[in-house]
Amino acid sequence: METERTLLRHWNSADAPRLFELAKDKEIGPNCGWNPHRDVKESEFIINNVFNGKYCFCIVDKKTNLPIGNIEILNVGHTKMIELATECELGFWLGRNYWNQGIMTEVVEFIVDYCFKELKMNAIYCHYEEGNVQAKAVEDKVGFKYDHSESDVYRKLIDKHCLLHYTKLERN
C-alpha cells in the first residue's frame, strides 16, 4: 500500500537498526506508552513480537526508502472501547525528523479510508496522552471527534499514570 510520499509494508528484522534510531528518541515512546528502545536487539524483539500483526505497517519514506514510523489497526472488535466487529482502533507514531510535514496526516487519512472501504469498519477510535500535541493535531485534521477522557490511566510499560483523551471517527 502507498500514499503520495510513503509506502506501507510489514516490518522485518532488517529494519531493526533503523527502528532503534527512531525509537530511542525520548519524545516518541513515552507518548505512545512505551520506553525508548535501549539497543538494536530490543528493536528486533519489538519487530518480531509486537510489530508482527496483520495490520501493523512500517511507514517508509519513498524518497529514501527508510522506515520513518509505524501505524497499526488494532483490536478489531476487542477492546474495552470496542465491542463491535465493525469498530477498530488506530495507533501510530512518526520519527521526530518527520513531524510537522503532514506525513502522518496523509498516512492516517489513507488508513482510515482503508478501514472504512476494505475492512468495512463503521467507527475508528484513537487516543492520545495529555500534552501529545502532534497526535491530537493529526486526529483533528483527519476529522476524529472527542469521545471521552480517562484520568489516572496506568501505563505499565512506562510505569506512569496519565490522562488519555479518546477520539472517534464514524463512517459517513
C-alpha positions as CSV (number, residue, x, y, z in Angstrom):
1,M,0.0,0.0,0.0
2,E,1.2,3.5,-0.6
3,T,0.4,7.2,-0.2
4,E,1.8,10.1,-2.1
5,R,5.0,10.2,0.0
6,T,5.1,6.8,1.8
7,L,5.0,3.0,1.3
8,L,3.2,1.0,3.9
9,R,4.6,-2.5,4.4
10,H,5.2,-5.0,7.2
11,W,8.3,-4.7,9.3
12,N,11.2,-7.2,9.0
13,S,14.3,-8.0,11.1
14,A,16.5,-6.0,8.7
15,D,14.6,-2.8,9.9
16,A,15.8,-3.2,13.4
17,P,18.8,-0.8,13.2
18,R,16.6,1.9,11.7
19,L,13.8,1.2,14.2
20,F,16.3,1.7,17.0
21,E,17.4,5.0,15.6
22,L,13.8,6.3,15.6
23,A,12.5,4.6,18.8
24,K,15.4,5.6,21.1
25,D,14.0,9.1,20.9
26,K,12.7,10.1,24.4
27,E,9.9,12.2,22.7
28,I,8.3,9.3,20.9
29,G,7.9,6.2,23.1
30,P,6.6,7.7,26.3
31,N,3.8,9.5,24.4
32,C,2.8,6.1,23.0
33,G,3.0,4.3,26.3
34,W,6.5,2.6,25.9
35,N,10.0,3.4,26.9
36,P,12.7,4.5,24.4
37,H,14.5,1.5,22.9
38,R,17.8,0.7,24.6
39,D,19.5,-1.2,21.7
40,V,19.0,-2.8,18.3
41,K,18.3,-6.2,19.9
42,E,15.3,-4.7,21.7
43,S,14.1,-3.1,18.4
44,E,14.4,-6.5,16.7
45,F,12.4,-8.1,19.5
46,I,9.7,-5.5,19.1
47,I,9.6,-6.1,15.3
48,N,9.3,-9.9,15.9
49,N,6.8,-9.8,18.8
50,V,4.9,-6.6,18.7
51,F,5.0,-5.1,15.2
52,N,4.1,-8.5,13.7
53,G,0.4,-8.1,13.4
54,K,-1.5,-8.4,10.1
55,Y,-2.5,-4.7,10.2
56,C,0.8,-3.3,11.6
57,F,2.6,-1.3,9.0
58,C,6.1,0.2,8.7
59,I,5.8,3.7,7.2
60,V,8.6,4.0,4.6
61,D,9.7,7.3,3.1
62,K,9.5,6.9,-0.7
63,K,12.4,9.3,-1.3
64,T,14.9,7.5,1.0
65,N,13.3,4.0,1.3
66,L,13.9,4.2,5.0
67,P,11.3,3.4,7.7
68,I,10.1,6.6,9.4
69,G,7.3,5.4,11.7
70,N,4.5,2.9,12.4
71,I,0.8,2.7,12.1
72,E,-1.4,-0.2,13.3
73,I,-5.1,-1.0,13.1
74,L,-5.6,-2.5,16.5
75,N,-8.0,-4.8,18.2
76,V,-10.8,-5.1,15.7
77,G,-13.8,-5.6,17.9
78,H,-11.7,-6.5,21.1
79,T,-11.0,-3.6,23.5
80,K,-12.9,-2.1,26.3
81,M,-13.8,0.7,23.9
82,I,-14.7,-1.5,21.0
83,E,-17.4,-4.1,21.3
84,L,-18.4,-4.5,17.7
85,A,-16.6,-6.3,14.9
86,T,-17.1,-3.2,12.8
87,E,-15.0,-1.0,15.0
88,C,-11.2,-0.7,15.4
89,E,-8.6,1.5,17.0
90,L,-5.5,3.2,15.4
91,G,-2.1,3.5,16.9
92,F,0.6,5.5,15.2
93,W,3.9,7.3,15.7
94,L,6.4,9.0,13.4
95,G,10.1,9.8,13.8
96,R,10.7,13.3,15.1
97,N,12.6,14.5,11.9
98,Y,9.3,13.9,10.0
99,W,7.0,15.8,12.3
100,N,5.1,18.9,11.1
101,Q,5.3,17.9,7.4
102,G,1.8,16.4,7.0
103,I,3.2,12.9,6.5
104,M,1.3,11.3,9.4
105,T,-1.9,13.1,8.5
106,E,-1.5,11.7,4.9
107,V,-0.9,8.1,6.2
108,V,-3.8,8.2,8.8
109,E,-6.2,9.5,6.1
110,F,-5.2,6.6,3.8
111,I,-5.6,4.0,6.6
112,V,-9.0,5.5,7.7
113,D,-10.1,5.1,4.0
114,Y,-8.8,1.5,4.0
115,C,-10.6,0.7,7.3
116,F,-13.9,2.0,6.0
117,K,-13.7,0.7,2.4
118,E,-11.7,-2.5,2.7
119,L,-12.3,-3.7,6.3
120,K,-15.9,-2.4,6.4
121,M,-15.4,-0.6,9.7
122,N,-18.2,1.7,10.9
123,A,-16.1,3.5,13.5
124,I,-12.4,4.1,14.3
125,Y,-11.0,5.2,17.7
126,C,-7.7,6.8,18.6
127,H,-6.4,8.1,21.8
128,Y,-3.6,10.4,22.9
129,E,-1.9,11.3,26.1
130,E,-2.5,14.8,27.6
131,G,0.3,17.0,26.1
132,N,0.8,15.0,22.9
133,V,0.0,17.8,20.6
134,Q,1.3,16.0,17.5
135,A,-1.2,13.1,17.8
136,K,-4.0,15.5,18.7
137,A,-3.3,17.6,15.6
138,V,-3.3,14.6,13.3
139,E,-6.6,13.3,14.8
140,D,-8.2,16.7,14.5
141,K,-7.0,17.2,10.9
142,V,-8.4,13.8,9.8
143,G,-11.7,14.5,11.4
144,F,-11.7,12.5,14.6
145,K,-14.0,14.0,17.3
146,Y,-13.6,14.0,21.0
147,D,-15.3,11.0,22.6
148,H,-14.2,10.9,26.3
149,S,-11.2,11.2,28.6
150,E,-9.9,8.8,31.2
151,S,-7.8,10.1,34.1
152,D,-5.3,8.2,36.1
153,V,-4.7,5.5,33.4
154,Y,-1.8,3.3,34.3
155,R,0.7,2.7,31.5
156,K,2.6,-0.3,32.7
157,L,5.5,-0.2,30.3
158,I,6.5,3.3,31.4
159,D,5.2,2.9,35.0
160,K,3.2,6.1,34.8
161,H,-0.4,7.3,35.4
162,C,-1.7,9.7,32.9
163,L,-4.7,11.4,31.3
164,L,-5.8,9.9,28.0
165,H,-8.2,11.5,25.6
166,Y,-10.2,9.3,23.2
167,T,-11.4,10.3,19.8
168,K,-13.8,8.7,17.3
169,L,-14.4,8.9,13.6
170,E,-17.6,7.4,12.2
171,R,-18.3,6.3,8.6
172,N,-20.4,8.9,6.8
